[in-house]
């Protein structure tokens, strides 16, 4: 169910959650998984730490928007819209940007 909500391909999703993962997932993928799970900011940060990625940092523009979105129970598309409007250099969907 979470894999479907994130729109991450099944093979990539299983690679991300596999204990024998071959590569580090990208930050946007872990955030999408957290959003699909209905995770809190603390839980998303724990997921990011487990994936060996930097936690969300409120002084970072994009991270602050994501934190705001999680705290206000916004959808991934609503958070993405805020990221676009702010001109943040991060996207939950555009894999070409950082993250």
Phi and psi restraints in degrees (value plus and minus 20) as a CYANA .aco file:
   2 UNK   PHI     -85.8   -45.8
   2 UNK   PSI     -61.1   -21.1
   3 UNK   PHI     -79.8   -39.8
   3 UNK   PSI     -61.5   -21.5
   4 UNK   PHI     -86.1   -46.1
   4 UNK   PSI     -62.9   -22.9
   5 UNK   PHI     -83.6   -43.6
   5 UNK   PSI     -53.0   -13.0
   6 UNK   PHI    -101.5   -61.5
   6 UNK   PSI     -38.7     1.3
   7 UNK   PHI      45.0    85.0
   7 UNK   PSI       1.4    41.4
   8 UNK   PHI    -107.2   -67.2
   8 UNK   PSI     117.7   157.7
   9 UNK   PHI     -77.3   -37.3
   9 UNK   PSI     130.6   170.6
  10 UNK   PHI     -78.4   -38.4
  10 UNK   PSI     -64.5   -24.5
  11 UNK   PHI     -85.3   -45.3
  11 UNK   PSI     -61.9   -21.9
  12 UNK   PHI     -87.5   -47.5
  12 UNK   PSI     -60.4   -20.4
  13 UNK   PHI     -79.2   -39.2
  13 UNK   PSI     -67.0   -27.0
  14 UNK   PHI     -87.1   -47.1
  14 UNK   PSI     -52.2   -12.2
  15 UNK   PHI     -86.1   -46.1
  15 UNK   PSI     -58.5   -18.5
  16 UNK   PHI     -84.9   -44.9
  16 UNK   PSI     -64.2   -24.2
  17 UNK   PHI    -108.2   -68.2
  17 UNK   PSI     -27.5    12.5
  18 UNK   PHI     -89.4   -49.4
  18 UNK   PSI     114.9   154.9
  19 UNK   PHI     -85.1   -45.1
  19 UNK   PSI     -41.6    -1.6
  20 UNK   PHI    -121.7   -81.7
  20 UNK   PSI      13.9    53.9
  21 UNK   PHI     -78.3   -38.3
  21 UNK   PSI     123.4   163.4
  22 UNK   PHI    -111.3   -71.3
  22 UNK   PSI     -43.7    -3.7
  23 UNK   PHI    -161.4  -121.4
  23 UNK   PSI     137.4   177.4
  24 UNK   PHI     -96.2   -56.2
  24 UNK   PSI     110.0   150.0
  25 UNK   PHI     -88.1   -48.1
  25 UNK   PSI     144.5   184.5
  26 UNK   PHI    -106.9   -66.9
  26 UNK   PSI     136.0   176.0
  27 UNK   PHI     -77.5   -37.5
  27 UNK   PSI     -63.9   -23.9
  28 UNK   PHI     -81.1   -41.1
  28 UNK   PSI     -53.2   -13.2
  29 UNK   PHI     -86.6   -46.6
  29 UNK   PSI     -63.2   -23.2
  30 UNK   PHI     -87.7   -47.7
  30 UNK   PSI     -59.6   -19.6
  31 UNK   PHI     -83.1   -43.1
  31 UNK   PSI     -63.8   -23.8
  32 UNK   PHI     -80.5   -40.5
  32 UNK   PSI     -60.6   -20.6
  33 UNK   PHI     -82.9   -42.9
  33 UNK   PSI     -64.7   -24.7
  34 UNK   PHI     -80.2   -40.2
  34 UNK   PSI     -63.5   -23.5
  35 UNK   PHI     -82.8   -42.8
  35 UNK   PSI     -62.0   -22.0
  36 UNK   PHI     -84.6   -44.6
  36 UNK   PSI     -50.0   -10.0
  37 UNK   PHI    -102.1   -62.1
  37 UNK   PSI     -30.8     9.2
  38 UNK   PHI      53.8    93.8
  38 UNK   PSI       9.3    49.3
  39 UNK   PHI     -91.3   -51.3
  39 UNK   PSI     134.3   174.3
  40 UNK   PHI    -100.7   -60.7
  40 UNK   PSI     152.5   192.5
  41 UNK   PHI     -79.3   -39.3
  41 UNK   PSI     -62.8   -22.8
  42 UNK   PHI     -81.8   -41.8
  42 UNK   PSI     -60.6   -20.6
  43 UNK   PHI     -89.2   -49.2
  43 UNK   PSI     -59.1   -19.1
  44 UNK   PHI     -82.7   -42.7
  44 UNK   PSI     -62.0   -22.0
  45 UNK   PHI     -82.7   -42.7
  45 UNK   PSI     -57.1   -17.1
  46 UNK   PHI     -85.6   -45.6
  46 UNK   PSI     -61.2   -21.2
  47 UNK   PHI     -81.0   -41.0
  47 UNK   PSI     -63.0   -23.0
  48 UNK   PHI     -83.1   -43.1
  48 UNK   PSI     -62.0   -22.0
  49 UNK   PHI     -82.8   -42.8
  49 UNK   PSI     -63.3   -23.3
  50 UNK   PHI     -81.9   -41.9
  50 UNK   PSI     -51.3   -11.3
  51 UNK   PHI    -105.5   -65.5
  51 UNK   PSI     -17.2    22.8
  52 UNK   PHI      43.5    83.5
  52 UNK   PSI      20.3    60.3
  53 UNK   PHI    -138.3   -98.3
  53 UNK   PSI     142.1   182.1
  54 UNK   PHI     -89.3   -49.3
  54 UNK   PSI     120.6   160.6
  55 UNK   PHI     -91.4   -51.4
  55 UNK   PSI     143.8   183.8
  56 UNK   PHI     -85.3   -45.3
  56 UNK   PSI     115.4   155.4
  57 UNK   PHI    -146.0  -106.0
  57 UNK   PSI      97.7   137.7
  58 UNK   PHI     -80.3   -40.3
  58 UNK   PSI     -42.6    -2.6
  59 UNK   PHI    -103.5   -63.5
  59 UNK   PSI     -27.5    12.5
  60 UNK   PHI    -110.2   -70.2
  60 UNK   PSI     107.6   147.6
  61 UNK   PHI     -73.4   -33.4
  61 UNK   PSI     -72.9   -32.9
  62 UNK   PHI     -84.7   -44.7
  62 UNK   PSI     -63.8   -23.8
  63 UNK   PHI     -82.2   -42.2
  63 UNK   PSI     -59.6   -19.6
  64 UNK   PHI     -81.6   -41.6
  64 UNK   PSI     -60.2   -20.2
  65 UNK   PHI     -84.9   -44.9
  65 UNK   PSI     -62.8   -22.8
  66 UNK   PHI     -84.6   -44.6
  66 UNK   PSI     -63.7   -23.7
  67 UNK   PHI     -78.3   -38.3
  67 UNK   PSI     -66.6   -26.6
  68 UNK   PHI     -77.5   -37.5
  68 UNK   PSI     -66.0   -26.0
  69 UNK   PHI     -82.8   -42.8
  69 UNK   PSI     -63.0   -23.0
  70 UNK   PHI     -84.4   -44.4
  70 UNK   PSI     -67.0   -27.0
  71 UNK   PHI     -82.7   -42.7
  71 UNK   PSI     -48.3    -8.3
  72 UNK   PHI    -120.8   -80.8
  72 UNK   PSI      -5.1    34.9
  73 UNK   PHI      32.3    72.3
  73 UNK   PSI      22.7    62.7
  74 UNK   PHI    -102.2   -62.2
  74 UNK   PSI     135.7   175.7
  75 UNK   PHI     -97.9   -57.9
  75 UNK   PSI     147.2   187.2
  76 UNK   PHI     -81.0   -41.0
  76 UNK   PSI     -57.7   -17.7
  77 UNK   PHI     -90.3   -50.3
  77 UNK   PSI     -54.5   -14.5
  78 UNK   PHI     -87.5   -47.5
  78 UNK   PSI     -61.2   -21.2
  79 UNK   PHI     -85.3   -45.3
  79 UNK   PSI     -62.0   -22.0
  80 UNK   PHI     -79.7   -39.7
  80 UNK   PSI     -61.6   -21.6
  81 UNK   PHI     -80.9   -40.9
  81 UNK   PSI     -61.7   -21.7
  82 UNK   PHI     -84.1   -44.1
  82 UNK   PSI     -59.5   -19.5
  83 UNK   PHI     -82.4   -42.4
  83 UNK   PSI     -62.7   -22.7
  84 UNK   PHI     -84.6   -44.6
  84 UNK   PSI     -67.2   -27.2
  85 UNK   PHI     -80.5   -40.5
  85 UNK   PSI     -53.7   -13.7
  86 UNK   PHI    -102.3   -62.3
  86 UNK   PSI     -32.5     7.5
  87 UNK   PHI      55.7    95.7
  87 UNK   PSI      -0.2    39.8
  88 UNK   PHI     -82.4   -42.4
  88 UNK   PSI     127.3   167.3
  89 UNK   PHI    -112.1   -72.1
  89 UNK   PSI      33.0    73.0
  90 UNK   PHI    -176.8  -136.8
  90 UNK   PSI     125.0   165.0
  91 UNK   PHI    -160.1  -120.1
  91 UNK   PSI     123.1   163.1
  92 UNK   PHI    -101.0   -61.0
  92 UNK   PSI     -33.7     6.3
  93 UNK   PHI    -142.9  -102.9
  93 UNK   PSI     -51.7   -11.7
  94 UNK   PHI    -104.1   -64.1
  94 UNK   PSI      82.7   122.7
  95 UNK   PHI     -89.4   -49.4
  95 UNK   PSI     -29.3    10.7
  96 UNK   PHI    -101.8   -61.8
  96 UNK   PSI     -38.8     1.2
  97 UNK   PHI    -105.3   -65.3
  97 UNK   PSI     147.8   187.8
  98 UNK   PHI     -79.7   -39.7
  98 UNK   PSI     131.8   171.8
